[in-house]
Amino acid sequence: MSEILDEILKDLPEGMISDAGFEGANIVLYTKDKDFFLDNSGMIREIVNKIKKRVELRPDPAITKDREYAEAEIRKIIPEESVIDQIIFDPQRSTVIIEVEKPGVAIGKQGENLKELRQKTLWVPVIKRTPAIRSQIIENIRSVLYQNSDYRRKFLNKVGQRVYNGWLRQKKEEWIRVTYLGSGRQVGRSCLFVQTPESRVLIDCGVDVADDKHAYPMLEAPEFNINELDAVIITHSHLDHCGFLPYLFKFGYKGPVYCTEPTRDVMSLMLLDYVKIMRYDGQEPIFTSEEIKEMVKHTITLDFEEVTDITPDVRLTLYNAGHILGSAMVHLHIGNGLHNMVYSADMKFGKSVMLSPAATSFPRLETLMLEATYGGKENILPSKKDMYIYLKDVINETTKKGGKILIPVLGSGRAQDLLIMIEELVRTKEIEKVPVFIDGLVWDITAIHTAYPEFLNSAIRKQIFHKDNNPFLSDIFKRVGSGKERQQVIEETGSCIILATSGMLVGGPSVEYLKAFADNPKNSLIFSSYQGEGSLGRRIQNGEREILFRNGNKQEICQIKMDIHKLEISDHSDRKELVNFVGRCNPRPKKIIINHGENSRCLDLASSLHKMYRVETTAPRNLEAVRLK
């Protein structure tokens, strides 16, 4: 048994603990003594204070009450108004997951209902929120975890063994090195490889959907060996940050993937859709749903500001990035106080439609890795108020002519921002009430937003908690669930708004709508997201008006006669917000590395921050390595 477990057991009465193990970096103790489980007189709290690790005491599966009896007690104790959706027992871990519409009501004042459940059933109750919008795909993702409970317990224990017992290399000197395997002076395929004498950690593993030739991270770099990889951290669910992750599992990776819970759910949906689009475009998918399932089985979710060890010398904390639901900045504390780095990934340091601004306060910070998507001098975005006015004007002008409005969207983030904006414009009678058709992944991802309101800003959270005000449940939104329904929308005679993936017009239903609507000058196309270099969206934005499409063996020319608009709405920080973010960072970093931006923007931002804050700055290219210590 591990030294740390021996240390813990020394401080507990002999024979009281029947089993001890790890769930990642968390320590779990099991007892067959009912009274000790219900009241250990603060012994566990004393151990936590002493070793500064998370320790949980659970009943041994041998003493938990029969499931039928336990379920009857749950239904008796949990108030009816909380609306129980499903009850799932996890016998390996003596826990019972109770999915309800109103978690606060289920928990009760100061957790009184949970205390009573523990006493009556000897199971550990875990309350989860039922999404306000049902989604079969979300249920499938969660069922992967529930169905593989036995495997998960062994896997999590193995992760803990590596963290606590796993010094693999004889340390001669301490050093930290970061290699850019993607996103060095480019937007797309984010992938950073962090190495110490002890650890190998990958932060993000994305694809560049707009570049066929250089789509994937450069894992062929000599220093990268998948068999030595300890952990992967995923900051958020956009494909340019997670789209290559299942490929690692295809080639034998069996280690942990760390992210927030919403990121796990949305990422799974995005990846399943990515496979579908590759097949639709006649390409052989680079991975299948089996590898996505493996990824889910190996995911360890963390809340914001929850500290966890991921290897013997790397400690991870995720902070709110303000970009999309569940998006995180990565704080790594490396060595015993040796170095602290923050990787911003995609972040928004400003008020957005749905989220609170990115965090700026960290316990320690020496190196900051900052995005430069909108890092150029000219990248100043309009205010939230101006965005609402622009959107209102385009919709009103188009509907007055009897036209249709196509808005290609990223499935996660931008789409939900737009749903909230359109709902508000309709509710306040700023625009006419027209049907808003939602096609592609947007519906299922919106369902996930309703399951995690605690990750949204306080204004939207309040609306979601009151079912009648939930903007996502407005009757203006209509789901497009099949090709047949899509055809009906295309043939619909009246004005309407269509939100469809993909946001860069790189495959997906948005391209089908474009083909159908492009030659009618009454219609409008509104770009709402970043258009990657080489994407169809960027080409149209740059003035291309004749597009060649392949239709089987034939080629068709599509004339673009519809109005083209650009809604400057972004869940990235613009130049001003990036500069302010660095200024507000507490503590101020000693070194700044610029990434995830076009070449000129990276260099420009690096130069400006150096002059402004007198800190060392650099903007590495792909395959360059930076020594942090």
N, C-alpha and C positions, 0 to 999 in steps of 0.2 A: 504494500500500500504506500501511497505517496507520503512524503515527509510532512506535508502540510496537513494531511488527514490525520496522521499519527499525533501531530501537535494539538489538533482540535479535540481528538478523542481523549487525550490526557486530562482535559479540563471538564469532562462530562462523567457522570456516575457510570461505573463499570457495568457492562451488559445492557445499557439503556439503548444503544444504537445498534440496529440489526443490519444496516447496510449504509455505506457511504460512497459517494462518487461525485462526478462533475457533470454540470450542464454548461459546456463552454467553460468560462472562467468562474461561473457560479458553483458553489459547493452545496450539495444536497445530502442531507442526513435523513435516514428512515428509522422509525422507532415502532416497536410492537406494543409499547406501553401507552395506553389510551390517555391516562392522566398526564403523563409527561408531554404528549403531543398537544393537549389542550392547555396546559400551563407548565412551562419549564422554568418559572420564577426568574426570568431575565437572563438565564444562562447563555442562550444563543446570542442575545444582544451583547453580552460581555465579550463573547468570542469575536463577534463582528468588530467591536471597538478595538480589540487587541490585534487582530490580523489584517484589519482594513480590507476585507473581502466580503462579498455577498454570500451569506449562508442561509439556507432555508431548511426548516424541519418539516418533514412530511410523515404521514402515517405509513407504516409498512403495508403493501397491498394485502397482506394476510388478515389485517384487522378492519379493512374498510367494509362497510355494510353492503349487503346484497344490492345489486343495481336497481332491481324493481322497487325495493323498499326506499332506496335513496332517491329515485326519481319521484316517487309519491311524496316524499318529504319536501323535495325541492318545489314541487307544484303547490304544496301547502304553505310553505314559508315565503316564497317569492310572491309579492303582491300581483294580483291579476292585471292591474293597469300597466305593469312593466311589459306585458305581452311577450311571453316566452315563444321563441321561434323554434329552436331545437336544443336538445340536451345531448352532449357527446361525452362519453366516459373514456378516459385515457388510463386504463388499469395499470400500465407499466409505471406510471408516475403518480398514481393515486390522485389524479386531478379530474375534475369534471368541468367541461366547458359549457356555459349556459349562454346562448345567444338570445338577446332580448332587444326590444325596440327602445326601452328607456333604462339604460344602465344605472343611472342615479337612483331610480325608484327600486330597482332590484337589489342594489347594495344596501340601501336603508341608511338611517341616520347613524353616522360614525361606524358604518359597516356592521350594524347589529344583525342584519339578515344573514350575512356571511358567517358571523360568529356562531349563530344558531345552527346554520347548515353544517359547520365543522363539528359541532357538538353532537348533533343528531345522526349524522351520516358517516363521520370520520373520513370524508373525502375533502380535498382542497378545492373550493369552488373558484372558477375563473370566469368573470363576466365579460362578454364581448357584445359589441353593438351590431344589431342586424341592419344592413344597409336599407335606407328608405326606398331605394330602387333595387328590385331583385335582379340578380345576374347569375345565370347558370355557371358562367366561367369562374366567377369568384368562388362559388360553392365548390367547383372542381378543384381549384387551387388549394382551398382550405382542407378538402378531403384528402389530398395527397399527404398532408401533414398528419391528419388523424389516422389514416390507414397505415402509415409507416412508423407508428409510435415506437415499436420495439427497435427498429433500425435507428431511429432518431436518438433513443436513449443511449445506445452503444456508441453512435457517432459523436454525440455531445461529450460523452465520457472520454473518448479518445482525444478530442480537442483539448479538454482540461488536462489530460495527462501530458500533452505536448507543452501546454502553457506552464505547468508547475514542475514537471520533471524533465523537461526536454532540452537542456543545454546540449547542443549537438557539436559545436565546434570549440576547440581550445582557443580562448581569446588571447591574442598576443597584444593587439592594440585596438582601441575603439575607433570606429569610423562609420559614416553614413553616406550613402551614395544613391542618387536618384537618376534613373535613365528614362528618357522620353521615348516610349515606343509608339507614341501617337500624340496628336494635339500640340506638337512643337511648331509654332508659327503656322498653325492651320486650325480651322474649325472642323471638328469631326474626329472620329476614332481616338477619343481620349484614352490614354493608357500610360500610367506611370509605374515604374518598377523601383521599389525601395529596397535597398540591401543594407544589412549590417553584417558583422562577422557571424552573427547568430541567426538572422531572419531574412526571409525573402517574401515580400508583400507586394501585391499588385493593387493599385488604386485605379478603378474603372477599367473597362475592357470593351470599348465601343467600336462602331463601324462608321465609315463615311458614306452615307447613303447616296450622296451626289457624285461620287467618284468611283467609276467601275474599275479603274486600273489600280488605284491605291486605297481600296476600301477598308482593309483590315489592319489591326495593329501589327507592329514589326516584331512578332514573337520569335522570329528567326535570329534575333540579336544573340551573339555568342554568350552573353551573361545569363540569358533566360533559359531555365531548365524547368519544365512543368513538374518533373518529379521532385524538385526541391522546394516547390512553392508552398508556403505555410498558410497563406490566407489571401482572400480577395475582398476588397472593400468597394461597394458600389454607392456612388453619391446620389444618383437619382435615375429615373426610369426612361429617359430619352435614349434612343438607340445609339446616338453617338457617344454614349457613356456605358451602355450595357449590352449592345447588340451582338458582341462576339463572345459573351460569357459562356453560353452553353457549349461552345466549341471546345472550351477547356475540359468540360466533362466528357465530351466525345473522345478526347485523347487522354483520359485516365485521371484527371484531377478528382480528388475525393475529399478535399479539404473544405473549410468553412467559407461562406460568403456573408459578409456583414453589411447590413443596410437597415433602414427603418421599415416598419411593417407595411405602410402604404407603398413604399418603393418595391417591396417584394411582390405585392399583388399587381400593381400597374405594370411593372417590368415583365412579369409572366405573360400578361395580356399582349403587351407590345411585341414580345418575342414570338408568341404564337401567330400573331398577325404578320410578322416579318416573314415567317416560313410560308404562310398562305400567299403573300404577295410574290415571293420568289417563285412559287409554283405557278401562280397565275401568269407571271411574265415568262414562263417557259424555262426557268432556270432550275437547276438542281439545288435544293436548299443545302446550306453548309452544315446544318444540324436539323434534328427533328424534335417533335414534341416529347420524345423519350428523354432527350438531353435536358429539355426545359424542366421536366419532372424531376430529374436528378438534381438540377440546380435548386429547385424549391426544397427538396429533402435536405439539402446541405446549407440552407440559409439560416443564419442566426440574426434575429431582429433586435434592434436597440432603440430606446427612446432618445430624444434629444438630451444631451448632457448626462447620459448614463455612461459611466466610466467602466471599461472592461479591458483586461489583458488579452491580447490576441497571439502573442508569442512570449517567450521568457523575457525579452527586452523591449517589447513594443506595447504601449498602452493606448487604446483608441477611445476617443470621445467624438460623437457627432453633434454638430450645432446647426440650428435652423439656417438655411441658405436663402429662404424667401423666394425661391425660383419657381418650383412647382410643388404639388402635394408631396410631403415627405422628403423633399430634397435637402441634402445635408452638406455642410462643410466638414472636412475631416481634420481633426486635431490628433497628431501623434506625439506622444511623450516617449522618447527613445532613450534607452539606457537608464541608469539611475540618475536622472537629472541631466544627462549628457546634452540633449537637444530637443527642442519643441518646434514642430512645424504645423502650419495650417494650409491645407489645399482647399481653395475656395470652390473649386469646380464651377458650375454655373450659379451665379448668385444675383440677388436683387437687393440693393441697399436703398430702398425707397418704398413708399406705400404702393402696393399693387391692389388689383381688384379683390383678390382672394386671400392673400397671405400677409403676415407681419414681416417687417424688414429683416434682413440678415443680422445675425448676432455679431457683436464687435468686441465682446469682453471674453478673454481667455485667461486661464490660470498662468500660463507662460507662453511666450511666442518669440522665437528667434528668426525663423524663415517663413515667409508667406508666399504661396504659389497662387497667383491671381489671374483670372481670365481676362481676355481683351477682345471679346466678341464685338463689343461696341466701344473699343478703347481709343479710337482715332479722335483727333481734335474736333472733327466735324460731327462726331456722333453724339449730338445732344437731342434727346427725345422730348416730345411735347408733354404737357401736363396731363394728368388723368382727365381733367375737365375738358381739355381740348380734344382728347381722344373720343370722348362721348359725343361731343358736338360734331366731329368729323363723321363718325359712324352714323349718327342720326341723319345728317345731311345726305350721305350717299344712299342710305336706305329710302329716305323720303323721295329723292329725285328719281330713283329707279322704279319704285312702286307707282309713282305718278304716271310714268310712261307705260305701266303694265308689265315691266320687266322682272326678271329673276336675278337674285343676288347669290353668287357662288363665293363662299369663303373657304379656301383650302386651309385646314388647320392641323397642327400637331395634336395627336389624340389626347395628350395629357398636358394640362396647363393652359395653353392659349385657348383651346376649345371651351374649357369651363369658364375662363375669363369672359369670353364672348357670350356664352349662355347667360351669365349673370348680367352683363351689360344690356343685352337685347331685352331680357325679361324686365329690367328696370325701366328701359325706354318705353316698353309697351305699358307697364303698370302706371307710369307717370304721364301716359298719353302723348309722349314726344314723337312716337311713330305709330303708324296704323297697325292694328292687330292682324298680322299675316302669319300663315303657318311657317314654323321653323323646322325643317327636316334635318335629322341627325343621322349621318351615314358613316359606316366604318366603326372603328373601335370606340368612338366618342361616348356612346351610350353606356357601355360597360365600365369605362373609366370614370364616367360621371357617377355611376353607382358606387364605385369605390370611394369617391369624395364624400358621399353621404354616410359611409361607414366610419370615417375618421374625421369628424368635425373638429376634434381637438387640435388638428394640425392646421386649421384655417384661422383667419383673423377673427377677432371677437364679433364684428358686425355680421359676417356671414354665418358664424357659429350660432349666434342668437336666432337668425332666420331659420336655420336647419332644425334647431331644437323645437321650434314652433311649426308643426307640420303644415299648417295653413299658409305659412309665409315662406316655406322652403322654395327658393328660386328655381331649383333643379326640377321641381315637381309641377311647374306651370303647365297649364293645358295647351299653351302655344307650341310646345315641343312634341314632335311626332318622330317616332323611331322608324328608320328604313331598315328592314330586317332581311331583305333578299333582293336578288337581281330583278325579279318581277316587280317588286315594290319600287325599286329605283327607276324602272322604266315608266311606271305610273307617275312618279314625281316629274320626270323629264317631259312627259306628255301633258302634265297639269297645265291648264290654260291660264290660271290667275298668277298674280305675283306671289313669290315665296322667297324664303331665305334658306340656303342649304349650307350646312357645315359638314365637310367631308374630309377624311384623311386621304392622301398624305399632304402635309403642309407645303412641301416643295414641289408638288405635282410630280413626284417620282413614284409612279404606280399608285394603286388604291383607287377607290371610287371617285375621288376628286377629278381624276383624269377623264373618267367616263362622262361626268357632268360637263367638263370643259369642252369635250368634243361635241356634245349636244347643244351647248349654249353659245359657243364662240362666235358664230357667224351672225348673231342677232344684235344690232347696235343698241337695242333697248335694254339688254342685260348688262350686268356689272360683275366684274371679278375683283374681289378685295383680297390683297395679300396682307396677311396679319402676322407672318413669322419670318424669321431669317431665311433667305433663299441661298442655299449653298452654291458655291462656284460649280458650273457645269450642269446644275439642275434645270429642268424645264421652266420652273418658276423664275429662276434668275434670267434665263434667256428672254422670257416674255417681258419681265421687268425692264430689261435692257433694250426693249424695242422690237424684238423679233415678232413678226405678225403672220408668218407662214410656217406652220409646224407640220413636219412629216411624221405620220403615225403608221406603224405596221399593222395590217389587218390580215392575219393568216399569212399567205404568200404575197399579198398585194401591199402596196404602199398608198396611203391616202394623204392628201394635203388638206390641212385644216386652216381656214382663214380666221384670224382673230379680229373680229369687228366689235366685240363687246367693249364697254368702258373698263379701263384698268385703273385700279386705285390701290394706294398703299396706306394701310392703317398703321401708324407708327406706335404700335402697342408692343411692349416687350417685357418679358419676365427676366431679362438680363439687366444689369446695371449699365447705364450709359456712361460716357466719359466723366461727367461731373460726379455721378454717384460713386464711381470707382475711386476717384481721387478723394472724395469725402470719406469713403469706407476706410482707406489707408490712414487718413488723418484721425479717424475715430477709433482705430484699433487700439485696444488696451490689453497688454503693453504694445508699444510701437515695434514692428519687426525690424531686425538689424539687416535683413537681406530680403529682397523681393524678386521672385522668378515669375516672368510673364509667360502665359501659355494660352491656348484655345482662342486664337485670333489670327486674322490674316497677317501676313508678314509685316506690312507697313504699320498696321495698328499695334502689333506687339512691340515693335521697335520704338514707335512714337510714345506709347504709354510708359515703357521702361525708361526712356530718356527723360520724360517729364517728371516722373516720380523721383528719379535720382536728383534732379535739380531742385524739386520742391522740398523733399524731405531729407536730403543728404544721406540717403541709404544706398547700399550697393544694390544694383539691379542688373538682371540679365534676361535674355529671351532666347532660350536654347532651341536649336532645330531638332527634328526627330533623329534619334540614335545618339544624340549628345548626352553625356552624363555629367551631373553636377555633384561635386562633393560638398556636403553640408557641414561636415565636421571632420 
